[in-house]
Amino acid sequence: MFRRIRIVGKGRVGSAIAGRLASRGLTAETDPDLVLICVPDTAIADVARSVAAGPWVAHVSGATPLTALDPHARRFSLHPLQTFVRWRGPEQLDGAYAAVSFDDDDGRTRGWWLAETLGVRPFDLPEDHRPLYHAGAVMASNYLVTLHRAASRALESAGAPAEALIPLMLRTIENHFELTGPIARGDWTTVEAHLKALEADLPDLLPLYRELARVTER
């Protein structure tokens, strides 16, 4: 499908993708048949305009529409639904899913080919569903970090080790997010005790806990 892919941007996502494609013998700086833009969302349009007409052009953003790749007509996007860090390598792609957006069947075919070449599992993402899709991704990843930090503060304030939360969080995922705990068993006395403790020791976390309890009950 593609034989020479130029990667623009070697940040957390770009470096992982570049490493995987290099292992497949597909990366090249000159005469590419695909330019894959892996820069921050706000820079995608400027980079796309700087790419000479000819090769296919794609980006790896989940939130940015395909119109950011104007004026290129041969285009698609592939968003690996994964969190990336600089201290890991291409193995971060293994087993992840990827959202592919496109203008036509040719773009879909090429997006799916790239996904499979990277070792991720593709699915189609309609352009008008991007914001909702990306909101879900942010809740699952970014807000998990926020939740972990809030829970860590509570444990540390109680004199317990915050690292003890990691096995609990991992097991919750392994258990397919089956709800347990006081709300699952209707123990509102315990929930009220939680609220009183937070109000006394960590009042800034009180609104977060209260809203999470409300949504969890619903």
Helices and strands as residue ranges (DSSP letters): E 5-8, H 12-23, E 34-37, G 41-43, H 44-50, E 56-59, G 66-69, E 75-81, G 90-93, E 97-102, H 105-118, E 121-124, G 127-129, H 130-157, G 162-164, H 165-174, H 188-201, G 203-205, H 206-217
